[in-house]
Amino acid sequence: MPVVNLVKTGLRIENYMEVLGYSVSDIQKILGLAGPQAVYHWLNGMCLPKLDNLVILASIFGVKVDDLIVVDIV
């Protein structure tokens, strides 16, 4: 059964941010978030971005949404 791996997904988002030179503050501003906490929660594997934020992240990173989400089979 497929399960989204929150920790690996957060690491993948963090990797794209590092490679493309985006800071947490940059992502917060691009997505119009009130504070950086949500981004830190994603990066630390505590939760996933909302679907609309995943779409925007994929767009700014130049990838598909599927490329951001890590799915494990258990």
C-alpha positions, -999 to 999 in steps of 0.1 A, spaced: 0 0 0 15 34 -10 21 59 19 35 94 16 68 97 34 66 131 51 103 132 61 117 123 27 92 147 10 104 175 33 140 167 25 132 167 -12 116 201 -10 146 213 10 169 200 -16 151 218 -44 152 250 -23 190 247 -18 198 239 -54 177 268 -67 188 292 -40 154 297 -22 153 305 15 125 297 39 117 334 38 115 334 0 91 304 0 70 321 27 67 353 6 60 335 -27 32 315 -11 18 344 9 22 326 42 18 347 74 50 332 89 77 307 82 64 280 106 45 261 79 76 258 57 97 246 86 69 220 94 72 207 58 110 206 58 110 187 91 85 161 79 57 172 103 31 177 75 27 183 38 20 216 20 -16 221 9 -23 210 -26 -23 246 -40 10 252 -23 24 220 -38 14 232 -72 31 265 -68 62 249 -54 64 225 -83 60 255 -107 88 276 -91 111 246 -89 103 236 -125 92 201 -117 59 181 -115 40 178 -82 48 141 -84 85 150 -82 81 166 -48 62 138 -31 80 107 -19 58 76 -18 69 44 0 52 11 -5 44 -7 27 
